[in-house]
Amino acid sequence: MRIVVAILLILPVTFSFAQLPYSPISKSISPQPGVPSDPNGQLRMGATANDILRQTNQNNIYYGTSNDPANNQRVVQAMIKEKMAKDPAYSSGSQNSFQINKQQELFNLLKEIAGQDMNRAPGTVITPENYSSDEFGLKTKSYTDALQVLKDMLSDKRKLSVSDAYFIMENAYGDAYLTQKEFKGIIKESADFIREWILQRNLNIKDNTVINYGVQQFMGERLNITTSKQRTDGKQSLETITHLPFKYDFNDYTGDKDYRNFSLTKCLATGTGQCNSLPAVYLSLIEALGGKAYLAIAPQHSLIKYPDKQGRMRNYEPTSHWDITNEWYLDNMFISAQAVRNGIYLNPIGGKQMIADIILQLSFGYFRKFGAADEKFIVDCINTAKPYFPKNNNLTLYFTYSNLYSYELAQVMRKNGINKLSNINQSSEAQRLYNKWLENEKIISQLGYQDQSKDMYEEMMKYHEFRNNIQQEYNFNSKEKRNLFIK
């Protein structure tokens, strides 16, 4: 978790690689200890737009006077802008004024890396000398094969498909909720349903705004279509097919207990997801219907962008079934002016950039199971994805670099018996890696990335924990397979 460490108690920067408790990571909340970043390169994913609004304004006595989220937004708008105007970290043209203790940040990273082998999935711990063995090659084959398929999409050797790319990436990790046949079957059945729903309302199936509207209604509302069915006596009868809306899964939405909770296949199989998997479902359905839509990133969050009839880019929240303006995100998610200028947030990602982003997600699953190993796979993912972000403003890449440099530094420190950051200068290689890490962190800061305060983050967790209790109270198991189609 990237946090403003100035608000934490500063611990002595010394530790043992042998026995070490887990502590939060900077930059992101890992799916489990030892994983440097979630699939979007942000800290814990999953909050809905309304959740962020709610916890941001928890102390405002006027918030919540209306059940209309848009009206709630207007009520608190002036207060939020006033707070941001007084905060130099978010004022126009400023640099991040928080004095981050970089040694403490790195200390937290190294502690997590030191605990990787103890916490990684059983049976996957490999010693360094075995990384080139046939045994390790067999264990990691699903990942090397998946990366090659994604590379083929980028080089036009294979048809580019966002839904296929998601499945390939998730299937590499193993134990997917759906087989490829099941996955493709649900996508087709869903797309056929949406297409028929649009046609039965005499809407233009070739209009991109209509296609996006259809997908939005499909994901957020209970919909019905009427079809003709042949009876056993040979006569035709009408049949009503109902599709239930997707639900937000508050139970382990960060993937701490089960990494698959991030996945598109889990969302399709159970009808429940969060802000990583629900947008993935949306993009897959748009692709199946021949429409256009894009992924976009906000702090702790991902969302959908799509062009309307006038060519304007609109935003849609699959997590809360909202159509929200950029101004809402700027005001309520505290995106700095610097971050806007550099385009690290709210920029549409599609086409080959989307495949490149999925390649980075592929590396996260690899890291969860095998760590960085000999680093070749992680570096290959970075080098493959990087050219598709020519503005050098993809935060995920820089977060991955920082975690990789930290991993390398941890190995050098272990090799040289260094257990204090203050003794890094005892090894020229350790000092070199530390400097590389600092340089990369400087780039992240210059792009306008802001660490989220610990208090704000903890309040959001308390709120989600409350919502999770509601799910349990109603005996709602968000991890079980269920068919959202009722015939």
N, C-alpha and C positions, 0 to 999 in steps of 0.2 A: 504494500500500500504506500503510494507516495503521499507523505504527510509532512506538515510543517513541523520539523523535529524541534524547532525552537520551543514548542509548547510541551515537549516531553521532558521527563527527568533524564539528564545526560548521564548515561552509564559509563563506567570505565571502559575505555576501548581496548580491552584485552579479553581473549576467549580461548577455549580449548576446542580443537577439532574433534576430540574424542567423544565428549558428552556435552550436549548442547540443547537447550530447550528451543522450541519453535518461537519465533517472534515475527511480527508483520514485516513484509518486504516493502521496500520503496517502489514506486512506480505502479504497483498493482497489487491486488490481492490474488495470490496464487490459488489455483484449484485445490492444491494441497501443499503442505510444506515441501519445498524443493522445486516448485514450479515458478518461474520468474514472472510470468505475465499471463493474463487471461487472453482469450482470442481476439480481443480488440485492443490490446495494449493499454487498457485503462486499469484503474483500480476496480474494486468489486463491481461487477456488472449486475443489472437487474432492476434498478429503480425505475418506476414509471415516471412520466412527466408530472403527474399529479402528486406522486410521492415526494418528488423533489420540491415542488411548490409547497406542499403541506409542511415538511420539516423545516424549510427555509423560513416560514412565517409562523412557527409554532408559538412565538411569544407575542404575536400581534393580536390584540383583542378583537379586531374587526374581521380577521380572517375566519371563514367558515360561516358567515352570516347568511350566505346564499348557497343553495345546492348546485348552482351553476358554476362550473369551473372557470368559465370565461369571465363571469362577474367577479369571482374571487380574485382572479388575476388583476382585473382593473382596480379593485379596492386596494391591493397591496403594491401596485406598480410604483407609486410615488415614494413609498417607504423604501423599496428595494433600491431605486435609483439614488435616493439620498444616501443610503448606506454605502453604495458603490462609489459615489462621488467623494466620500470621506476616506475611502480606503485607497491608499496610494498604489496598492498592488493591482487595482483595476481601473485606475484613472487613465484617461487617454494619453497615449504616448509614453507611459512610464514603463520601466523595467519592473520585474518582480522585486518588491522591496523586502520580502521576508528574508532574513538572514539564515539560510539553511546551513546547519552544521553538517558539512559534507562527510566528515569522518564518522559521525553518528549514522548517517544514511548508509555509508558503505559498510559500517559495522553490522547493521541489520541485514544487509545483503549477504555478507560473508557467513553470518550465523545460519541463515537459511540454507545456503549452499552446503555448509558443513553437515547439515542434517539430511541431506538428500538420500544417501544410501540407506539410512535407517527408515525413511518414510516412503520410499518408492514402492511401487507395486511389487508384491512378492514374486520372487523368481526372476527378477530383471536386473539384479545387481551384477555388474560385470567389472572385473578388474581391468585396469588400463592396458595390461599386456595382451588382453584377449580381444581388443576392439577389432583386430584384423582377422580374427578366427572365423572359421566356417559357422561355428555355433552362433556367434554374434551377428554374422551376416544373415543367418536364417531368422533370428529373432527380429531383425530390423527390416526384413525384406518387404513387408507390407508398406513400410514408409518409403523406401527407395523406389519401389514400383509406383506408389501413388505420386511421388514427386515427378517421376518421369512422365506420367500421364498428364499432369498439370503443365509441365514444360511443353509437351506436345500441343496442348491447347494454345499456349502462348506463341508457338512457332507455326501455328496453322497446320500442323500435321494431323490434328484432331479437331473436330467441331467444338467450338467454344460453347460450353453449357455451364451456367452457374449452378443449377441444381445437381448436375453430374459431379461438378467440382466439390460441392459440399459433401455429397455422399462419399466420394472417393477419399476425401480428407478424414471424415468420421469413421469410415470403414477401416482405415489403416490402424486406428487405435484399437479396434476390435470390440466384440460384444455389442454391436450396434443393435438398436431397438428393432430395426427392420432389415430384411434382406433386400437386395437390389430389386428383385421382382416385386416385393411388397411396396417398396418405396415408389417405384415407377407407377405401380397400380394406383396408389393413393393420389399421386400428382395428377394422373390422367383422369381419374374419377372426379377429382375436385375441379379440374379445369373444365371438364364436360358439364358439370353441374353449373358452374358460373356462366359458361357460355349460354346454356339453355335458359338460365334465370334472366340474363340480359335480353335474349331474343324474345322471351315471353312478355317482356315489358316494352317491346317495340323500340329498343335502344340500338344504337349503331355499334355492332360488335367490333368494328374496325377503328373506332374512335378511342384514342389512348386514354382520354379522361374517363370515358365510360368503362373501359377495361379496368382501370385503377379503382373506379368506384365499385365495380362488381367485386373485385378482390377484397376491398375494404368491408363491404357489406357481408361477404362470405365469412370473413374472419371475425367480425365484430357483432354480427346480428344472427338471430335465428331466421333462416330462409326456407321457403318452400318452392318447389317446382312441381308441375303436373306432367306426367308422361303416360304414354299409351302402352298397355301391357296385354299380351295375348294370354287368354285363359286356357285352361285345360280342354274346354269344349270348342276351342278354335276361335271364339269371339274375342273382340277387343274390349278392354276396360281401362278406365283411367286410374292412375296410381299417383298418390302424393308422396314425394320424397322430401324429407326435411333434413337440413344440415344445422347442427348446433354450433354456436360460436366457440372459438378458442378461449381458454381461460389463462390468466396469469398464474404462474406457479411460484408461490412464495416459499415453498418447502425446498431448502437447499438450492436456492436460485443462483448462488455463486459457484456451485459445483464443488464445494469443499469435500462433500462425502462421495459424490459420484460425478466424475468429469463429464459424463454423458448428458448431464442436465443442461449443458450449453448447446446440445446438438439439435440440428434440424430434424433428424430421424426420430429423436425422442419426442419432439413437439408434434410431429405428424402422427406418431403412434399413440400418444396419450391425449392429444388435444390441449396440452398445456405447455407453456414455455415462458421465456423471459426476453429481455431486450437484445439478446444475441440470436436466439432461435426463432422468435416470431418474425423479425425482419427477413430472416433467411427463408422462411416459409413464403412470405409475401413475394420476394424476388423470384422464387421458383415458380410460383403460380403465374406471375406476370410473364415470365419467360414462356411458359407453356401456352399462354393465350396470345403470344406475339406482341405484347405491349412493351412499354418502356418505363423503367423505374430504376432508382439508384439507392445505394446505401450511403448513409452519412453518419458521422461520429460527432457526439457531444460529450462533455465530461461525464464519465460513468455510464455512458448511454450510447445506443445506436438507434437510428430511425430511418424512415424512407423519404426520399424525394422523388417527385415525378413532374413532368411538364404538363400544363393544362392546355386548353385550346388556344389560348393567347401566347403560348410559348413561355409563360412564367413558371418558375419552379415552385411547386407547392410541397409542404411537409405533411407527412402522416405518421401518427403514432400507433403502431400495431399493438402496443402494450395497453393503451387506454382508449383506443378507437377515437382519437382526436385528429383534427386538422389544425395544426398550430403554425404560427408565423415564426420567421427567424428572430423577430424582436422578442418573442416570448422566451426563446432559448437564451438570448443574450442577457435579458433582464433576470431570468429566474434560475439560470444555471451558472451565472457569474463567469461568463466567457470574457476574457480581457480583450481590450481593443487591439493589443499586440497579436493575440492569437487569431483574431479576425483578419488582420492585415496579412498575416503569414499563411492563412488558409488551413490551419490544422484542424479546425472544427467546421461543421455544417457544409462541407464541400461534397458534392456528389461523386461517388465512386462507382464505376460501372465498367463493362467490357473487360479488357485485359487487366486493368487495374484491379478489378474485383478478383480475378484469378490470382493475381500476385498477392493480394491480401489474404486469400485462402491458403496460399503457400506458407505465409507467415503463421497462420493458424495451425497448419500442419506441423510446423516446428514446435508449437507449444505442446501438442500431444506427445511428440517424440521426447521432449524434455521431461515430461511427467513420467514417462516409462523408463527412460534411459539416461536422464541427465543430458549434459552436452556431449558425453562420451569422448571421442577423439576430436570433436568439434566440426568434423568435416560436413556432416549433414546440416547442422545449424548454419554454418557459413555458406553452404550451397543454397539453402533457402534464402538467406539474406541477399546473396549475389544475384540470384534469379529474380527476386522481387524488386530490388532497388532501381533498376533502369526504368521501371514503369511509373516511378514517381520523380520525374525530372526536376520538380521544384524543391526537392529535398525537404519536404515538409510533412513526411509521414512519421508520426510519433512512434508508431509500432516498431518501425525499423530502428529508431534511436534507442527505444527501451530495450530492444533485443540486443543491440550493441552493448549497452551498459551492463546487462546481465551476463553477456558473454565475457566481457572484460573482467567482471567480478569473478566469474567462474575460473578464468585463467589465473587471476591473481590468487584465488584461494588455493589452487594447485601449487603455485610457486611458493606461497607462504608455507604450506604443509611440507613441501619438499625441503625447504630450508629451515624448518623448525621455528618459523616466525609466528608468534601468536599475539603480537601487539601491532596495531597499525602504526604506532609511533616508531616501530623498528623496521618499517618497510625499506628504509634507505640502506639496510644491511645487505640488500640484494638489488643489483642494478636492474634485473629483469622485473622484480616486484615494483620498483620505483617507476619503471617505464610503463607498466600496465596501469598503475595507479594514476599516472599522468594522462594516459589515454582515456581512462574512465572519467577523470575530471573534465577533459576537453569535450567529451561527448555530453556530459551533463550540462556543460555551458551552452551547447547547441540547443538542447531541450529547453533550457531557460530562455534563450534568445528567441525561440519560436513562440513563446508566450504561454507555455504550459504553467499551470498553477497547481500547487499541492492543495489538496482539500484538507480543511481543519479536522483534527481528530474528533472534536466535539460534534461537529456536523455529521460526520460519518457515523458515530456511535448512536446518535439520535435516529438516524435512518435505519440502523440495524434494529433498534428497539421497536420501531414502527413495523418493520417487516416481521419481526418475531411475533408481534401482536396479530398481524394478518395471518401468519402461519397457524396460530392457535385457533383462529376462526375456521380455517380449513379442516383442522383436526376435529373441531367440535362438530362439524357437519359430516364427519367420517368421509372426507373427500381425499382419496388417494390419487395424487397427481402423477404417480409413477406407473400406474397400471395402464395397460393397453386398453383403449376403448375406441369404438367406431362412432364418429360424430354424425354419420348418416343414419337416418331412421326411415325405414321403408314400410 
